[in-house]
């Protein structure tokens, strides 16, 4: 880790990683007390990925988390009470108790798109969000995350290809945590580096130590600024390890003990504390103050969440479908003249010839004779070919084609 941020930035990263872990620790207690109604998914050991990447975004940028990206929500400004209440299905939760897990967002203020359980589907969605921001002149960047298993879905590839062709200002974080539920990466992907998948779509990629929060932030910051500058989408592979099972019900006994011990020794928070101490950015007093601040905050947030009522039964039939403005109003926020994207200024001159196609030049630079239908094959196209002319071109006399009867046909058929 290199010393290249301000002291406050270093301490922010530390605070959010500690908050991320403490929030999840408290939810484990709530889960065991049967107060969480849905599933609970841990990001133990992966806090540096969510915190470091989300911290690289500006307030106006958009993100869409997955189930293990609670740290990204906290960085964006989501309160711990909202996370608690959401998992407890309380009436004061962001979804008013209609969901018992992480499916919530904030389109108005925090620019958070709700997670989608079908893995990979957030990639085309966030590509669209990125394109919309560019269309409106907002100069925003969209970010989402995907796991190693989710990167094998069809929509991952379709979405990434779409983002690449549109040069969308989009950053995808691929969390390679070595296990897709109980399937090790080596048994599902014939690649050492999942970042190599970016090559198929002509976009750049980075490979980062996912347990190094400074490296995650620095790399994500560079990728975000490149995307904002118009360089198109970028893929970041973060190598880490899922230290808990797929969810609370999964003891992850399929993970070799030696592998678990290796990664537990590389705990991202412990590594970062060692770095901060060595650089004299954090001492015992600072650490104690941060711990007390987090403990006081979570005690207050948990109390609020537990005192929140459950939703009334009659509320179940409302809000099932969005019916327009009475549900929520979404209006385009233009930051560029609308005339730039409406006719006639948005019109483009028709292109009759496409470079590299129909010009008679092959991939090796030599002439490639082309023959379409019954037109005569030509070594080169005449000057001005492909351009609109005042008079229609003269008809080309079709070449006579001699049909040969198939082998074994009778004499009568060949006459």
Protein Blocks (a to p, Z undefined) as FASTA:
>chain_A
ZZfbdfklmmmmmmmmmmmmmmmmmmmmmmmnopafbdcddfehilmmmmmmmmmpcfkb
ccdddfklmmmmmmnopafklmmmmmnopakbmnlopacbfbdcdfklnopacddfbghj
lmmmmmmmmmmmmmnonopacdddddfklmmpmklmmmmmmmmmnopacddddddehiah
jacfklmbccfblklmmmmnopacddddfklmklmmmmmmmmmmmmmnonapaddddddd
dfbdfblmlgolmbcfklmmmmmmmgfklmmmmmmmmnopacfklmmmmmmmmmmmmmmm
mmmmmmpccddfklmmgokbccbjkloccddddfbdfklmgcfklpccddfbdghihnlp
afkopacdddehjbccdfbdcehihiacfbdcdddddddddddddehiafklmZZ
